[in-house]
Amino acid sequence: MSSWDLFPPGHEPESDPDTSTLGGLLDLLDAQVALLVDVATGGSRIDDVNARYTRRRRLLDSALRNRGVPVPFPFEDLWAWRGYWQAQGLGTYQSRRQRVAELSHSAREALEALLTGAQVSDPGAEGLPSWAELDQRVTGIVAELAGAQSRDDLQDVGRRCREVLIDAAKLLADPDLVPEGTEAPKAADAKAWLDQFLAARAPGRTHRELRAFVPVAWDLAQKVTHGDIDRVDAYAAAQATVLVVRVLQQLAP
């Protein structure tokens, strides 16, 4: 149990956890989860706790990015979170709790793996992602875009798109796809593995446009992550990524 579970949202100690430690970072994530759930389930008034959420968001997002961990919540403030759950038709308290859990899942898993040392002693210990986990990540892209307010938020959409495509490539990478006498792509070259998969599973002139679309979606995610972009770019990257994932699922054995 996190120490933050001892305090109802809105009544925690004034000091935030030390985000220079993994334990403190997990505590801060737990606190942010509790606050999002609290305001969405008849608890604290948004005006009373909004400043606390936005302060924590800056601390949490910065510390997570420094460790290469995906940012879980795209909402600039709690009013954006309220607008999101209304727009998404999350009419029950349970559905809102579930959505917060889904959004925080990837960050929590990554932090817990770092805390146990799994990623230091054995980079492969966390295993491959699953299609079910990838579906959750796609849900995260939708949430990220819905809550995006600033250019940094829109660039986070691109980061999520890129991470989803990388995980899709991990799922599909198979040495049997590589023609005999051809060197296999490097393990970390997600784009090359996607190309290799498409060459094997969608060959020929009839699938030429499909093979061309996937690398374009990759390049678009990269542009949104690093470029001077607007909401249309982020929307296009998100939509393209969702479409690519669904097509890859259809082609996967």
Buried (B, 14 or more C-beta within 10 A) or exposed (E): EBEBEEEEBBEBEEEBBEBEEBEBBBBBBBBBBBBBBBBBBEBBEBEEBBEBBEEBBEBBBEBBEEEEBBBBBBBBBBBBBBBBBEEBEBEEEEEBBEBBEBBBBBBBBBBEBBBEEBBEEEEEEEEEBEEEBBBBBBBBBBBBBBBBEEBEBBBBBBBBBBBBBBBBBBBBBEEEBBEEEEEBBEEEBBBBBBBBBBBBBBEEEEBEEBBEBBBEBBEBBBBBBEEEBEBEBBBBBBBBBBEBBEBBBEBEE
